[in-house]
Amino acid sequence: MTPAITVTPAAKAKVEAVRAKSGHPDACLRIAIAGRRGAQFVYQLDLVALKDAPPGDLVLGTPDLPVLVDGSSAPDLDGAVIDLDPSAIGGALRIDNPHEGWRDPVAARVQEVLDRQINPSVAAHGGFVDLLEVRDGAAYVQLGGGCQGCAQVDVTLRQGIEVAIKAAVPQVIQVIDTTDHAAGTNPYFQPAKKAS
């Protein structure tokens, strides 16, 4: 499937300026979906020489601005518009994608619980909770910010997040935390130091 992707004139001008400044005026804009952050996709945008395109990439666009699209990302990029974000200092690219959000209604309901109940509460402590997927009755989440490495994470997860999700979405029977809590750099509550 070859996706229809629109690059606005403002975005095209930005890409051309970056290509010229980087010394690679023939480089292609490459776009891939690298993952999710909640209901939104996380995009990877790069400048890549056409000869260095990964196998499976699709080539779109006009001869003056070829666009490479990761083949596995193509179905989720159909109809996307690449534009310039006027709110970003220096002008960054932004992708407006009609496919963002959850297609699975159970995942969409879990996301709603996170957006309306959980994230406003944990944001007070500098934290956030992202839904990665819902599979086989389990909601897989990742905690970040002040929640990552927090000494109270088990209480937050079992008595807050899991209780709220299970109450609102009975199809979810467990919530699984995939967070690497040892990598947390600024937990809201520091773990107690062990005596040596």
N, C-alpha and C positions, 0 to 999 in steps of 0.2 A: 504494500500500500504506500503510495506516495502522498504525503500530507500536503495540504494547502496551507502555507505559512506566508503571512504578509509582513514585510519589513517596511515600516513607514519611512518617508524621505528623511525625517530627523534622525532616525536610528541609523539609516544607511550612511548619512553624512558623518555621524559619530564613528561608525565602524571604519569608514574610509580614512578619517583623520587618525585613528589609532593605527591602522595598517601603515599609513605613510610615516608616522612618527616612529613606529617600531622597526622600520626598514624592511618590511615585508608587504609591499603594496599589492601583491598577488594572493595573499593569504585569504582563505575562506573563513567565514564565520561558521563555527561548529556549535550545534546545540544538542544537548542530551538531558534527559531527566535523570538526576543522580539519586533521587530518593524522595522522601516526603518529610514535611514538617507539619504534622496535623493533617488537615484536609488539603493543604497546599503542596504543590510539587516544589522540589528543590532543583534548580536548573544549573547546569554547568555550561558556560559559554567560553569558547576559546577561539583563538585565531590559529588555523592549521593550514599548512601547505596542502594543496590538493593531492600531491603525490604521497603525503604522509597520512592521508585519511585512513582510519581503521577499516578493516574489512567489514562489509555490511552497511556502511554509511550510505545514505542516499544523497545525491547532489541535486539541489534545487536552486532556483533563482536565476537572475540574469547574468550574462557573461561578465559584467563589471562588478557584481557582488554575488559570487556563488555562496550558497548556504549548504553546509553539510549537516545532515540530521542522522543521529544515531538510529540505526534500523529498529532496535527494540523499543525506542521511544516514539517512533513515528506515529503509531495509532493515537497516542495521547497528546500529540502536538498538532493534529489536524485542526485547522481553523484558528490556530494561535496567531497573535499579532505581536510582533517585536517592535517596541516603541521606545522613545527616549523618556526617562522619568524626570520631569522638570523639578521635582522636589529634591533630587539628589545633587549635591554640590559637584560640579564638574560634569554633570549629565551622565547618568548610568542607564544601561538598558533595562527595560522592564518587559515582562512577557504577560500579556493578557490571554488566558487560555480558557476556552469554554469547557474543558474537560476536568478542571480542578474541582475538588470536592470528592466525596465518597460515592461510588456507584452502589455499593452494598448498603441497603437501608439500615441494617443493624449497626454497621460502622458509622453511618451518618447520625444515628441516634446517640451513640456513644460520644461522638465528636460534639454533639449539641450539649451533652452533660458536661463535658470538659470545658466548652466555651462559656456556658452560662453559670455553672456552679463551681467547678474545681479551680480553673485557672484564675478567676477573679480573687479567690481566697488565697491561693499560694503566691499570687503576684505580690501580695502584701509583704511576703518574705523574700521577694526577689526570685521566685521560682516559676516554673511552668511545667506542664505535662503535655506531651505529644502522643497522639495515637499513631502507632505504626501500622497495625492491621488488626482485624478480627478474624480468627480462624478456629473452627471446631469448638465454639463456645468460649474461647479465650480472647480477651482484649489485651494486646501487647502494647505496653506504654513505655515511654522513655521520659525520665525526669531531668530537668536542667536548671541552671541558675542556682539559687539558694537551696533547691531541693536535692541537688546532686552532692552526695556525701554528707548530707545532714544527719545528725544523730537521731532525729525523730522520723526518719523516712519510713520505717516500718509502720509506725502509728499512723502517719499520714496516708500511707498506701492502704493498709487494711481497714482502718476505722473511718477513713474519709473517702478516698477515691473509690475503693472497691465497693463500699456500702452504697455510695451514690449511684454508681454505674449499675450495680445489680438491681437496685430498687427501680430504676427508670427503664432498664433494658433487661428483661428477664431471660432473654436468650443468652446472655453472658453469664457464665457460671464461675469464671475466675478471671482475675486481672494479673498479668505477668509483667513484672518490672524488668526491663532489659538494660537498665542503666548501669554503666560502669561507675559505681559510687566512689571507688578509690581515686578516680581522676578528678573528682570535684575540687575546685580551687577556692570557692568562697561559700561554704555551707552556712545556712542560717544558724543552726546549732552545731557547734564543734563537737566531734566525738570526744569522750573522756580519754585522757592520756593514761596509758597503762604503766604501772610502776615497774621499773626494771630491777 
